[in-house]
Amino acid sequence: MSGLVNALAIVAVVALVIVRQFRARRIDAGRRWWLVPAVLAFMALREPGILDIHHRTESLLLLGAELLVGLATGAGWAWTTRIWVAEDGALWSKSTKASGGVWAVGIGLRAGLFACGALLGVHQDSSALMLGLAATLLVRSGVLAWRAQVLDQARAGRASYGDTVARSAWKERV
């Protein structure tokens, strides 16, 4: 796949994600939250130009930094997303202004990494950006699914770890 098609895919996914994140969305616990990040990662890793053959160490360091930025952005985005239970018992989520700030910082860091690579003379393919986006979406979706599961269990009053342990009765003295 050409770099132009990768760039268009990245822009389309980012636009879709940014538009959808600020709308209230019902959380479906049974959905495959890992599928879109897995497809993006597959598309990124099948490209041969993810590492610059003339600057392997530098491009590997930039790719690692891109993945770390992606992981941090995904975690920050997930923890700044509001989750609540509606009257009908359904779980909903909506990103906050802080989530937008996390996105802005993440995009700024990625632009800084690209500039650093350009200064070093490293050829940078869109595959690294796509892999970082996959990491962002995977972490965000995973943390959000985990938070929703914890909230759902707390709301349903299900037993938590240690609830079945017999405790000695405490006697109050008067």
N, C-alpha and C positions, 0 to 999 in steps of 0.2 A: 504494500500500500504506500502511496506517495506521501511525502511530508505535507502536501496541501490537504489531502484527504484526512490525515491525522489531525492537522490543525483545525479543520472544519468539525471533525468529530469532537475534539476537545472543547471548542467554542460552543457547540450545540449542547453538550452535556453540562458545561458550566452554566450556560444561560438557563437551561431547564432546571437545574438544581437551585440556582439563585432565585428564580421566579417562584419555584414551588416551596422553598424553605420559609418564606414569609406568609404563606397561607396556612390556615389551620388544616391539618391532615389527620385523618384517622390512622392509628397505628394498628396494623394487622400483625399479630404475633406469629401467625403461621406462614407469613410470606417469606420468600427467599431473598433476604436482605443482602446477601453476599453475591448475588448473580451479576448485577451491573458492574461492581468492582472487579469481579473475576473476568468478565468479558474484556474490560478495559486493560487489565493486566496481561491477558492473553494477547491482545492486539499489540501492546507495547513490547512484550518480550519476544514476539516472533519476528520483529524487525531486526536486521543485522546491524543497524547504525546506532544502537543505543549507547555504545562506547566508541570513542574516537580511537582508531588503531594507532595513531601517531602520538597520542597523549593518554595512554591507558590509565595511568595512576591518577592524573588530574580529573579525567572524566569519571573514573570510578568514585573518587572523592565527591565530585559534584553530584553524581547520582545518589550516593549515600546521603548527602546533605538534603537533596530533593526529597528523598523518602522520609527523612526525619522531619522536615518541614511539613510534609503531607500527613504524617502520623500526628504531629502536634496540632495541626490545623483541624484534623478530624476530631481529635479528642476535645479541643477547645470548643468546637462547634457543637458537639454532642452535649457537653456540660453546660452550655449557655442556652440550650433549647428548652423551652418550657413544655412540661408534660402535665396533663391533667385528666381527670375522669369526668366524663359528661354525665348528665342525669340518667341516661339509658345504660350506663355502666361501661361505655366504650372509652378507650384510651385515645387521647388526641395529643398532637404536638404542634408547636409553632416556634420558629426561631425568633429571637429577640434582637434588639439593637446591638447587644454585645456580640451576638452571632455574626452580625454584619461587620463588626470591628475585627473579629477573628478572621473572617474572610479577607478583609482589607490588609491586615498584617501578613497573612499567608501569601497573598498575591504580591505584596511588596517584597517579602523575603525571596519569593521565586524570581522576581525581576532582578533582585540583587545577585542571586546565584547565576542567572543568565549573564548579567554584566560581568561578573567575576570570571566566568568561563570565556567570555569574549575577550577580556583583557589577557587571559592566559593563552589565547589562540586555540582553544578547544572547540572542535566542531560539535555543536549541540543539535541533536535530533529531537523532534517532537515526542519521540517515544519515552524519553525520560520524564517529560511533563505529564504524559498520559499515565505513566506508572505512578507518579506522585499523586495524581488525581485519584487513581484507583485506591491508593493507600488512604487518602483522605476520606473517600466515600466508605471504604471498608470499616475503618475505625469509627467513623461517625455512626454508621448504621449498626455496628455491633454494640457500641456503648449505649445507643438509644434503645436498641432491643433489650439490652440487659436492664437499663433503668425502667423501661416499661414493664418488664417481667417482675422486677422487685416491687414496683408500685401496684401492679395487679395482685401480687401475692399478699401484700400488706392490706390492700383493700378487701380482698376476699377472706382475710383472717385465717389463711392457711398456716399450718404449723411451721415454725422456723427451726433452725438447727438448735438442738438442745431442749426443745419443748417437751419431749417425751421423757426426759430425765426426771426421776423422782426426786423431789426436794423435801427436806424435812420441814415439818410444820413449825412455824414460829409462834411461840406463845407469848401473848401480851400479859405483862404483870401489872396489876393495879396497886 
